[in-house]
Amino acid sequence: MKKTLLIIISLFIFCSSFAQPKENINEGPKDTTETNLINLQKIKLYPNPVSDFLFVDYDIVYTKGAKLIIYNSIGATIYSKELKEKKDNLKIQVSNYKNGLYFCSLQIDGKLLITKKILINH
């Protein structure tokens, strides 16, 4: 019971770190450049749930650098790759990872822009 509660609390803390504050409706977006940058990024993860290989298709725009990071449910990085190409397909072997919920994040120019959930089920 304690272990389950600890996992739930850890997952809540981890997920809340990705939450973005809501903007005031009257103010509009604070930084349209950042909003446009987010809208230009395209990433597709499949299949989901995944058992052996995760395929990642991406088409991104960046100036300094881009990185793909996969975290486990407690926030530990289990996979990280610098993206050299602006458009590519990756094949990531996940068969050695435990079953569970994972998060795949796209970091562009040092900013975390997109995070998607992955369910690994062997």
GUSEKOL-248321 format. One record per atom (N, C-alpha, C, O): atom name; x, y, z; residue number from 0; residue in three letters. Coordinates in steps of 0.2 Angstrom, whole numbers, plus 5000, padded with zeros to 4 digits. Example, Ala and Ser with C-alpha at 12.3 -4.5 7.8 and 13.67 -1.06 7.14 Angstrom:
GUSEKOL-248321
N:5066:4972:5039:0:ALA
CA:5062:4978:5039:0:ALA
C:5066:4984:5039:0:ALA
O:5071:4983:5042:0:ALA
N:5064:4989:5035:1:SER
CA:5068:4995:5036:1:SER
C:5064:5000:5039:1:SER
O:5067:5006:5040:1:SER
//
This chain:
GUSEKOL-248321
N:5004:4994:5000:0:MET
CA:5000:5000:5000:0:MET
C:5004:5006:5000:0:MET
O:5003:5011:4996:0:MET
N:5010:5006:5004:1:LYS
CA:5014:5012:5005:1:LYS
C:5018:5013:4998:1:LYS
O:5019:5019:4996:1:LYS
N:5020:5007:4995:2:LYS
CA:5023:5008:4989:2:LYS
C:5019:5011:4983:2:LYS
O:5021:5015:4979:2:LYS
N:5013:5009:4983:3:THR
CA:5008:5011:4978:3:THR
C:5007:5018:4979:3:THR
O:5006:5022:4974:3:THR
N:5006:5021:4985:4:LEU
CA:5005:5028:4987:4:LEU
C:5011:5032:4985:4:LEU
O:5010:5037:4982:4:LEU
N:5017:5029:4986:5:LEU
CA:5023:5033:4984:5:LEU
C:5023:5033:4977:5:LEU
O:5025:5039:4974:5:LEU
N:5022:5028:4973:6:ILE
CA:5022:5029:4966:6:ILE
C:5017:5034:4963:6:ILE
O:5018:5038:4959:6:ILE
N:5011:5034:4966:7:ILE
CA:5006:5039:4964:7:ILE
C:5008:5046:4965:7:ILE
O:5007:5050:4961:7:ILE
N:5011:5047:4971:8:ILE
CA:5013:5054:4973:8:ILE
C:5019:5056:4968:8:ILE
O:5019:5061:4966:8:ILE
N:5023:5051:4967:9:SER
CA:5029:5053:4963:9:SER
C:5027:5054:4956:9:SER
O:5029:5059:4952:9:SER
N:5022:5050:4953:10:LEU
CA:5019:5052:4946:10:LEU
C:5016:5058:4946:10:LEU
O:5016:5062:4941:10:LEU
N:5012:5060:4951:11:PHE
CA:5009:5067:4951:11:PHE
C:5014:5072:4951:11:PHE
O:5013:5077:4948:11:PHE
N:5019:5072:4955:12:ILE
CA:5024:5077:4956:12:ILE
C:5028:5077:4949:12:ILE
O:5029:5083:4946:12:ILE
N:5029:5072:4946:13:PHE
CA:5033:5072:4939:13:PHE
C:5028:5075:4934:13:PHE
O:5031:5079:4930:13:PHE
N:5022:5073:4934:14:CYS
CA:5017:5076:4929:14:CYS
C:5016:5083:4930:14:CYS
O:5015:5087:4925:14:CYS
N:5016:5085:4936:15:SER
CA:5014:5092:4937:15:SER
C:5020:5097:4935:15:SER
O:5019:5103:4934:15:SER
N:5026:5094:4934:16:SER
CA:5032:5098:4932:16:SER
C:5031:5099:4925:16:SER
O:5034:5104:4922:16:SER
N:5027:5096:4921:17:PHE
CA:5026:5097:4914:17:PHE
C:5020:5102:4913:17:PHE
O:5019:5104:4907:17:PHE
N:5016:5103:4918:18:ALA
CA:5010:5107:4917:18:ALA
C:5012:5114:4916:18:ALA
O:5017:5117:4919:18:ALA
N:5009:5117:4911:19:GLN
CA:5010:5124:4910:19:GLN
C:5005:5129:4913:19:GLN
O:4999:5127:4913:19:GLN
N:5007:5135:4915:20:PRO
CA:5002:5139:4918:20:PRO
C:4997:5142:4913:20:PRO
O:4999:5143:4908:20:PRO
N:4991:5142:4915:21:LYS
CA:4986:5145:4910:21:LYS
C:4987:5152:4910:21:LYS
O:4988:5156:4915:21:LYS
N:4986:5155:4904:22:GLU
CA:4986:5162:4902:22:GLU
C:4980:5165:4904:22:GLU
O:4974:5163:4903:22:GLU
N:4980:5172:4906:23:ASN
CA:4975:5176:4907:23:ASN
C:4971:5177:4900:23:ASN
O:4975:5179:4895:23:ASN
N:4965:5176:4900:24:ILE
CA:4961:5176:4893:24:ILE
C:4962:5184:4890:24:ILE
O:4962:5185:4884:24:ILE
N:4962:5188:4895:25:ASN
CA:4962:5195:4893:25:ASN
C:4969:5197:4890:25:ASN
O:4969:5202:4886:25:ASN
N:4974:5194:4892:26:GLU
CA:4981:5196:4890:26:GLU
C:4983:5193:4884:26:GLU
O:4987:5196:4880:26:GLU
N:4980:5187:4882:27:GLY
CA:4982:5183:4876:27:GLY
C:4989:5180:4878:27:GLY
O:4991:5180:4883:27:GLY
N:4992:5177:4873:28:PRO
CA:4998:5173:4874:28:PRO
C:5004:5178:4875:28:PRO
O:5004:5184:4873:28:PRO
N:5008:5176:4880:29:LYS
CA:5014:5181:4882:29:LYS
C:5019:5181:4877:29:LYS
O:5022:5186:4876:29:LYS
N:5021:5176:4874:30:ASP
CA:5026:5175:4869:30:ASP
C:5024:5172:4863:30:ASP
O:5024:5166:4863:30:ASP
N:5022:5175:4858:31:THR
CA:5020:5172:4852:31:THR
C:5025:5168:4848:31:THR
O:5024:5164:4844:31:THR
N:5031:5170:4849:32:THR
CA:5037:5167:4846:32:THR
C:5037:5160:4849:32:THR
O:5038:5155:4845:32:THR
N:5037:5159:4855:33:GLU
CA:5037:5152:4858:33:GLU
C:5031:5148:4856:33:GLU
O:5032:5142:4855:33:GLU
N:5025:5151:4856:34:THR
CA:5019:5148:4854:34:THR
C:5020:5145:4847:34:THR
O:5018:5140:4845:34:THR
N:5023:5149:4842:35:ASN
CA:5024:5148:4835:35:ASN
C:5029:5142:4835:35:ASN
O:5028:5137:4831:35:ASN
N:5034:5142:4839:36:LEU
CA:5039:5137:4839:36:LEU
C:5036:5130:4841:36:LEU
O:5038:5125:4838:36:LEU
N:5032:5130:4846:37:ILE
CA:5029:5124:4848:37:ILE
C:5024:5121:4842:37:ILE
O:5024:5115:4841:37:ILE
N:5021:5126:4839:38:ASN
CA:5016:5123:4833:38:ASN
C:5020:5121:4827:38:ASN
O:5017:5117:4823:38:ASN
N:5026:5123:4826:39:LEU
CA:5030:5120:4821:39:LEU
C:5033:5113:4822:39:LEU
O:5035:5110:4817:39:LEU
N:5033:5111:4828:40:GLN
CA:5036:5104:4829:40:GLN
C:5031:5099:4828:40:GLN
O:5025:5099:4830:40:GLN
N:5033:5094:4825:41:LYS
CA:5029:5088:4823:41:LYS
C:5033:5082:4826:41:LYS
O:5038:5080:4824:41:LYS
N:5029:5078:4830:42:ILE
CA:5032:5071:4832:42:ILE
C:5027:5066:4833:42:ILE
O:5021:5068:4835:42:ILE
N:5028:5060:4830:43:LYS
CA:5023:5055:4831:43:LYS
C:5027:5049:4834:43:LYS
O:5032:5047:4831:43:LYS
N:5023:5046:4839:44:LEU
CA:5026:5040:4842:44:LEU
C:5021:5034:4840:44:LEU
O:5015:5035:4841:44:LEU
N:5024:5028:4838:45:TYR
CA:5019:5023:4837:45:TYR
C:5023:5016:4837:45:TYR
O:5029:5017:4836:45:TYR
N:5020:5010:4838:46:PRO
CA:5014:5009:4841:46:PRO
C:5013:5011:4848:46:PRO
O:5018:5012:4852:46:PRO
N:5007:5013:4851:47:ASN
CA:5006:5014:4858:47:ASN
C:5000:5011:4860:47:ASN
O:4995:5013:4858:47:ASN
N:5000:5006:4864:48:PRO
CA:5006:5003:4868:48:PRO
C:5011:5000:4863:48:PRO
O:5009:4997:4858:48:PRO
N:5017:4999:4866:49:VAL
CA:5023:4997:4862:49:VAL
C:5025:4991:4866:49:VAL
O:5025:4990:4872:49:VAL
N:5028:4986:4862:50:SER
CA:5031:4980:4866:50:SER
C:5038:4979:4864:50:SER
O:5042:4978:4869:50:SER
N:5040:4980:4858:51:ASP
CA:5047:4978:4856:51:ASP
C:5051:4985:4854:51:ASP
O:5056:4986:4856:51:ASP
N:5048:4988:4849:52:PHE
CA:5051:4994:4846:52:PHE
C:5046:5000:4846:52:PHE
O:5041:4999:4844:52:PHE
N:5049:5005:4848:53:LEU
CA:5045:5012:4847:53:LEU
C:5048:5015:4841:53:LEU
O:5054:5016:4840:53:LEU
N:5043:5018:4837:54:PHE
CA:5045:5021:4831:54:PHE
C:5044:5029:4832:54:PHE
O:5038:5030:4835:54:PHE
N:5048:5033:4831:55:VAL
CA:5047:5040:4832:55:VAL
C:5049:5044:4825:55:VAL
O:5054:5044:4822:55:VAL
N:5043:5047:4822:56:ASP
CA:5044:5051:4816:56:ASP
C:5044:5058:4819:56:ASP
O:5039:5060:4822:56:ASP
N:5049:5062:4816:57:TYR
CA:5049:5069:4818:57:TYR
C:5051:5074:4813:57:TYR
O:5054:5072:4808:57:TYR
N:5048:5080:4813:58:ASP
CA:5049:5085:4808:58:ASP
C:5050:5092:4813:58:ASP
O:5044:5094:4815:58:ASP
N:5056:5094:4814:59:ILE
CA:5056:5099:4819:59:ILE
C:5060:5105:4816:59:ILE
O:5064:5105:4811:59:ILE
N:5060:5111:4820:60:VAL
CA:5063:5117:4818:60:VAL
C:5067:5119:4825:60:VAL
O:5064:5120:4830:60:VAL
N:5073:5120:4824:61:TYR
CA:5077:5122:4830:61:TYR
C:5083:5126:4827:61:TYR
O:5085:5126:4821:61:TYR
N:5087:5130:4832:62:THR
CA:5093:5134:4830:62:THR
C:5099:5131:4833:62:THR
O:5104:5130:4830:62:THR
N:5098:5129:4840:63:LYS
CA:5104:5127:4843:63:LYS
C:5105:5120:4844:63:LYS
O:5110:5117:4843:63:LYS
N:5099:5116:4845:64:GLY
CA:5099:5109:4846:64:GLY
C:5093:5106:4848:64:GLY
O:5088:5110:4850:64:GLY
N:5092:5100:4847:65:ALA
CA:5086:5096:4848:65:ALA
C:5088:5089:4852:65:ALA
O:5093:5086:4850:65:ALA
N:5084:5087:4856:66:LYS
CA:5085:5081:4860:66:LYS
C:5079:5077:4861:66:LYS
O:5074:5081:4863:66:LYS
N:5079:5071:4860:67:LEU
CA:5073:5067:4862:67:LEU
C:5075:5063:4869:67:LEU
O:5080:5060:4869:67:LEU
N:5070:5063:4874:68:ILE
CA:5072:5060:4880:68:ILE
C:5066:5056:4882:68:ILE
O:5060:5058:4881:68:ILE
N:5067:5050:4885:69:ILE
CA:5062:5046:4887:69:ILE
C:5063:5045:4895:69:ILE
O:5069:5043:4897:69:ILE
N:5058:5046:4899:70:TYR
CA:5058:5046:4906:70:TYR
C:5054:5040:4908:70:TYR
O:5049:5038:4905:70:TYR
N:5056:5037:4914:71:ASN
CA:5051:5032:4917:71:ASN
C:5046:5036:4921:71:ASN
O:5046:5042:4922:71:ASN
N:5042:5032:4925:72:SER
CA:5036:5035:4928:72:SER
C:5039:5039:4935:72:SER
O:5035:5043:4938:72:SER
N:5045:5038:4937:73:ILE
CA:5048:5042:4943:73:ILE
C:5052:5047:4940:73:ILE
O:5056:5050:4945:73:ILE
N:5053:5048:4934:74:GLY
CA:5057:5054:4931:74:GLY
C:5064:5053:4930:74:GLY
O:5068:5057:4928:74:GLY
N:5066:5047:4930:75:ALA
CA:5073:5045:4928:75:ALA
C:5074:5044:4921:75:ALA
O:5069:5041:4917:75:ALA
N:5079:5047:4918:76:THR
CA:5080:5047:4911:76:THR
C:5082:5040:4909:76:THR
O:5087:5037:4912:76:THR
N:5079:5036:4904:77:ILE
CA:5081:5030:4902:77:ILE
C:5083:5030:4895:77:ILE
O:5086:5025:4893:77:ILE
N:5082:5035:4891:78:TYR
CA:5085:5036:4884:78:TYR
C:5085:5043:4883:78:TYR
O:5081:5047:4884:78:TYR
N:5091:5045:4879:79:SER
CA:5092:5052:4877:79:SER
C:5096:5051:4871:79:SER
O:5100:5048:4870:79:SER
N:5094:5056:4866:80:LYS
CA:5097:5056:4859:80:LYS
C:5097:5063:4857:80:LYS
O:5092:5066:4856:80:LYS
N:5103:5065:4855:81:GLU
CA:5103:5072:4851:81:GLU
C:5101:5071:4844:81:GLU
O:5103:5066:4841:81:GLU
N:5096:5075:4842:82:LEU
CA:5093:5074:4835:82:LEU
C:5098:5079:4831:82:LEU
O:5097:5085:4831:82:LEU
N:5101:5075:4826:83:LYS
CA:5106:5079:4822:83:LYS
C:5102:5081:4815:83:LYS
O:5104:5087:4813:83:LYS
N:5097:5077:4813:84:GLU
CA:5093:5079:4807:84:GLU
C:5087:5083:4809:84:GLU
O:5084:5082:4815:84:GLU
N:5084:5087:4805:85:LYS
CA:5078:5091:4807:85:LYS
C:5072:5087:4805:85:LYS
O:5066:5088:4807:85:LYS
N:5073:5081:4801:86:LYS
CA:5067:5077:4799:86:LYS
C:5070:5070:4799:86:LYS
O:5075:5069:4795:86:LYS
N:5067:5065:4803:87:ASP
CA:5070:5058:4802:87:ASP
C:5065:5054:4806:87:ASP
O:5060:5056:4808:87:ASP
N:5067:5047:4805:88:ASN
CA:5063:5042:4808:88:ASN
C:5068:5038:4813:88:ASN
O:5073:5036:4811:88:ASN
N:5066:5037:4819:89:LEU
CA:5070:5033:4824:89:LEU
C:5066:5026:4826:89:LEU
O:5060:5026:4826:89:LEU
N:5070:5021:4827:90:LYS
CA:5068:5015:4829:90:LYS
C:5071:5014:4836:90:LYS
O:5078:5013:4836:90:LYS
N:5068:5014:4841:91:ILE
CA:5070:5013:4848:91:ILE
C:5068:5006:4851:91:ILE
O:5062:5005:4851:91:ILE
N:5073:5002:4853:92:GLN
CA:5071:4996:4856:92:GLN
C:5069:4997:4863:92:GLN
O:5073:5000:4867:92:GLN
N:5063:4995:4865:93:VAL
CA:5061:4995:4872:93:VAL
C:5059:4989:4875:93:VAL
O:5056:4988:4881:93:VAL
N:5061:4983:4872:94:SER
CA:5060:4977:4875:94:SER
C:5063:4975:4881:94:SER
O:5061:4971:4885:94:SER
N:5069:4979:4883:95:ASN
CA:5072:4978:4889:95:ASN
C:5070:4982:4895:95:ASN
O:5072:4982:4900:95:ASN
N:5065:4987:4893:96:TYR
CA:5062:4991:4898:96:TYR
C:5056:4987:4902:96:TYR
O:5053:4983:4898:96:TYR
N:5055:4989:4908:97:LYS
CA:5049:4986:4911:97:LYS
C:5042:4988:4909:97:LYS
O:5042:4994:4906:97:LYS
N:5037:4984:4910:98:ASN
CA:5031:4987:4908:98:ASN
C:5029:4993:4912:98:ASN
O:5031:4993:4918:98:ASN
N:5025:4997:4909:99:GLY
CA:5023:5003:4913:99:GLY
C:5022:5009:4909:99:GLY
O:5023:5009:4902:99:GLY
N:5021:5015:4912:100:LEU
CA:5020:5021:4909:100:LEU
C:5027:5025:4908:100:LEU
O:5030:5026:4913:100:LEU
N:5028:5028:4902:101:TYR
CA:5034:5032:4901:101:TYR
C:5032:5038:4898:101:TYR
O:5026:5039:4895:101:TYR
N:5037:5043:4898:102:PHE
CA:5035:5049:4895:102:PHE
C:5041:5051:4890:102:PHE
O:5047:5050:4891:102:PHE
N:5039:5053:4884:103:CYS
CA:5044:5055:4878:103:CYS
C:5043:5062:4877:103:CYS
O:5038:5065:4876:103:CYS
N:5049:5066:4878:104:SER
CA:5049:5073:4878:104:SER
C:5054:5075:4872:104:SER
O:5059:5072:4871:104:SER
N:5052:5081:4869:105:LEU
CA:5056:5084:4864:105:LEU
C:5058:5091:4867:105:LEU
O:5054:5095:4869:105:LEU
N:5065:5091:4867:106:GLN
CA:5068:5097:4870:106:GLN
C:5071:5101:4864:106:GLN
O:5075:5098:4860:106:GLN
N:5069:5107:4863:107:ILE
CA:5072:5111:4857:107:ILE
C:5075:5117:4860:107:ILE
O:5072:5121:4864:107:ILE
N:5081:5118:4858:108:ASP
CA:5085:5124:4860:108:ASP
C:5085:5125:4868:108:ASP
O:5085:5131:4871:108:ASP
N:5086:5119:4872:109:GLY
CA:5086:5119:4879:109:GLY
C:5079:5120:4882:109:GLY
O:5079:5120:4888:109:GLY
N:5074:5120:4878:110:LYS
CA:5067:5121:4881:110:LYS
C:5063:5115:4880:110:LYS
O:5063:5112:4875:110:LYS
N:5060:5112:4885:111:LEU
CA:5055:5107:4885:111:LEU
C:5049:5109:4881:111:LEU
O:5045:5113:4884:111:LEU
N:5047:5106:4875:112:LEU
CA:5042:5109:4871:112:LEU
C:5036:5104:4871:112:LEU
O:5030:5106:4872:112:LEU
N:5037:5098:4870:113:ILE
CA:5032:5093:4869:113:ILE
C:5034:5087:4874:113:ILE
O:5039:5084:4874:113:ILE
N:5028:5084:4877:114:THR
CA:5029:5078:4881:114:THR
C:5023:5073:4879:114:THR
O:5017:5076:4879:114:THR
N:5024:5067:4877:115:LYS
CA:5019:5062:4876:115:LYS
C:5020:5056:4880:115:LYS
O:5026:5054:4882:115:LYS
N:5014:5053:4881:116:LYS
CA:5015:5047:4885:116:LYS
C:5016:5041:4881:116:LYS
O:5014:5040:4875:116:LYS
N:5019:5036:4884:117:ILE
CA:5020:5029:4880:117:ILE
C:5019:5024:4885:117:ILE
O:5021:5024:4891:117:ILE
N:5015:5019:4883:118:LEU
CA:5014:5013:4887:118:LEU
C:5018:5007:4885:118:LEU
O:5017:5005:4879:118:LEU
N:5022:5004:4889:119:ILE
CA:5026:4998:4887:119:ILE
C:5022:4992:4890:119:ILE
O:5021:4992:4896:119:ILE
N:5021:4988:4886:120:ASN
CA:5017:4982:4888:120:ASN
C:5020:4976:4884:120:ASN
O:5018:4975:4878:120:ASN
N:5024:4971:4887:121:HIS
CA:5027:4966:4883:121:HIS
C:5022:4960:4884:121:HIS
O:5023:4954:4881:121:HIS
//
